[in-house]
Amino acid sequence: MTVAASSSSSPSSQAPRICVVLVTVPDEEAGRALALEVVEAGLAACGNLVPGLTSVYRWDGQVRQDPECLVIFKTSASRVSDLKERVVETHPYEVPEVLALPVVEGHLPYLQWVQGEVERAESSE
């Protein structure tokens, strides 16, 4: 018996190119301020705050442990550079974490919503 591959199991060529951008900040207050700034500027459709993280990292030759908050932004691939630039300009860290990860697949109406929100803001600039 041959089973046809489901069209939902492969990325749609009609799906917008969306990225998830991860940014760590020192606390929830800084994360909320950054998320509001980025979303209000139309650089992302939304930003989720994930407080309560502990980051373990090497800096200036020492291993450190610090509490942080993670902000997860959803944006179009075309807006990642502008989002990164805004984060770097306003972030309190000397070297902020800004990681853009392509969305390989997702719920098409959600991906279209993300795309529509950032396009709407971009066209009003």
C-alpha positions as CSV (number, residue, x, y, z in Angstrom):
1,M,0.0,0.0,0.0
2,T,1.3,3.4,-0.9
3,V,0.6,6.4,1.4
4,A,0.7,9.8,-0.2
5,A,2.7,12.4,1.7
6,S,0.5,14.9,3.4
7,S,0.8,18.5,2.1
8,S,0.8,19.7,5.8
9,S,4.1,17.8,6.4
10,S,6.2,20.0,4.2
11,P,6.7,23.7,4.3
12,S,4.3,25.6,2.0
13,S,5.8,27.6,-0.8
14,Q,3.0,30.1,-0.1
15,A,4.0,30.5,3.6
16,P,5.6,33.8,4.5
17,R,9.3,33.8,5.5
18,I,9.1,34.2,9.3
19,C,11.8,34.3,11.9
20,V,11.9,33.8,15.7
21,V,14.4,36.2,17.3
22,L,15.7,35.4,20.8
23,V,17.0,38.2,23.0
24,T,18.0,37.9,26.6
25,V,17.7,40.9,29.0
26,P,18.6,41.4,32.6
27,D,15.1,41.3,34.0
28,E,11.4,41.2,33.1
29,E,11.1,45.0,33.3
30,A,13.8,45.4,30.6
31,G,12.2,42.7,28.5
32,R,8.7,44.3,28.7
33,A,10.2,47.7,27.7
34,L,12.1,46.2,24.8
35,A,9.1,44.1,23.6
36,L,6.8,47.2,23.7
37,E,9.4,49.3,21.8
38,V,9.9,46.7,19.1
39,V,6.3,45.8,18.6
40,E,5.1,49.4,18.6
41,A,7.8,50.2,16.0
42,G,6.4,47.4,13.9
43,L,9.7,45.4,13.9
44,A,7.9,42.3,15.2
45,A,4.3,41.2,15.4
46,C,4.7,40.1,19.0
47,G,7.2,39.4,21.8
48,N,6.9,36.8,24.5
49,L,8.5,37.3,27.9
50,V,10.0,34.2,29.6
51,P,11.2,35.4,33.0
52,G,13.1,33.2,35.5
53,L,16.0,32.1,33.4
54,T,19.5,31.6,34.7
55,S,22.3,32.1,32.2
56,V,25.7,30.4,32.7
57,Y,28.3,31.9,30.5
58,R,32.0,32.9,30.2
59,W,32.7,36.7,30.2
60,D,36.0,38.4,30.8
61,G,37.7,35.1,31.5
62,Q,35.2,34.1,34.3
63,V,32.3,31.8,34.4
64,R,29.2,33.7,35.6
65,Q,25.7,32.9,36.5
66,D,23.0,35.6,36.2
67,P,19.2,35.8,36.3
68,E,17.8,36.9,33.0
69,C,14.5,37.2,31.0
70,L,14.2,35.8,27.5
71,V,12.2,37.8,24.9
72,I,11.0,35.8,21.9
73,F,10.1,37.9,19.0
74,K,8.2,36.8,15.8
75,T,8.9,38.8,12.7
76,S,9.3,38.6,9.0
77,A,12.7,37.6,7.6
78,S,12.8,41.0,5.9
79,R,12.6,42.9,9.2
80,V,15.3,40.9,11.2
81,S,18.1,43.3,10.4
82,D,16.1,46.3,11.5
83,L,15.0,44.5,14.7
84,K,18.6,43.5,15.4
85,E,19.7,47.1,14.9
86,R,17.1,48.5,17.3
87,V,17.9,45.9,20.0
88,V,21.7,46.6,19.8
89,E,21.0,50.4,20.0
90,T,18.8,50.2,23.1
91,H,20.0,47.1,24.9
92,P,21.8,47.5,28.3
93,Y,24.4,44.8,27.6
94,E,27.7,45.5,25.9
95,V,27.2,42.5,23.7
96,P,23.5,41.6,23.6
97,E,22.3,38.2,22.5
98,V,20.3,38.5,19.3
99,L,19.7,35.2,17.5
100,A,17.4,34.9,14.5
101,L,16.1,31.4,13.7
102,P,14.1,30.7,10.6
103,V,10.6,29.2,11.0
104,V,10.7,26.1,8.9
105,E,7.0,25.4,9.3
106,G,4.0,26.7,11.2
107,H,0.3,27.2,11.3
108,L,-0.3,29.2,8.0
109,P,-2.9,31.7,9.4
110,Y,-0.5,32.6,12.3
111,L,2.5,33.0,9.9
112,Q,0.3,35.2,7.7
113,W,-0.8,37.3,10.7
114,V,2.9,37.9,11.7
115,Q,3.7,38.9,8.1
116,G,0.7,41.1,7.9
117,E,1.5,43.0,11.1
118,V,5.1,43.8,10.2
119,E,4.2,44.6,6.6
120,R,1.4,47.0,7.8
121,A,3.9,48.8,10.0
122,E,6.6,48.9,7.3
123,S,4.2,50.4,4.8
124,S,3.2,53.2,7.2
125,E,6.9,54.2,7.8
